[in-house]
Amino acid sequence: MPDPNDYSAYPEHPLKGRMRLAYDWIPNGAQRLLDAGCSSGYATRFFAEKCPETYGIEISDNVEVARKRYPHIRFFRGGLESTPFDDNFFDVILLSAVLAPADSERLALDEMYRILK
């Protein structure tokens, strides 16, 4: 893993493509959002502009970069099949290209359903 303090290995990206589409789909008034599979938080930072309580969850070491770079967002390390969140916790959950690496797509989707309002 690249040094999480060397941000040159994790460049800031503009909001474009599917991440821009996801951003545009976040409903007005949503209070709590989860970026599931947030990587190093490069898109999560934009999502936080629309939701006062923004969270990210990531299974890889990239989450350490996200924690250091965006301390105003709550980042968790873990998979999508079992999360530390309460039932009906989130108004919005964004899943962008994260189901393929999940151990079980079915378990991951069941878990997202459990924590979504």
Long-range contacts (C-beta under 8 A, 24 or more apart in sequence): 1-61, 4-61, 4-64, 4-65, 4-68, 5-68, 7-65, 7-69, 10-40, 10-42, 10-62, 10-65, 10-69, 11-42, 12-42, 13-42, 13-43, 15-43, 15-46, 18-96, 18-97, 19-43, 19-46, 19-96, 22-47, 22-94, 22-96, 23-47, 23-50, 26-50, 26-51, 26-92, 26-94, 27-91, 27-92, 30-91, 30-92, 31-91, 32-89, 32-90, 32-91, 32-92, 33-90, 33-91, 33-92, 33-93, 33-94, 34-85, 34-89, 34-90, 34-92, 34-93, 34-94, 34-115, 35-94, 36-80, 36-93, 36-94, 36-95, 36-98, 36-112, 37-80, 37-95, 37-96, 37-97, 37-98, 37-101, 38-63, 38-66, 38-75, 39-66, 40-65, 40-66, 40-69, 41-65, 41-66, 41-69, 41-70, 41-73, 41-75, 43-96, 44-70, 44-73, 44-75, 45-69, 45-70, 45-73, 47-94, 48-72, 48-73, 51-91, 51-92, 55-85, 55-90, 57-83, 59-101, 79-103, 79-108, 80-107, 80-108, 80-111, 80-112, 81-107, 81-108, 81-111, 82-107, 82-111, 83-111, 83-115, 85-115, 86-115, 87-114, 87-115, 88-115, 88-116, 88-117, 89-115, 89-116, 89-117, 90-115, 90-116, 90-117, 91-117
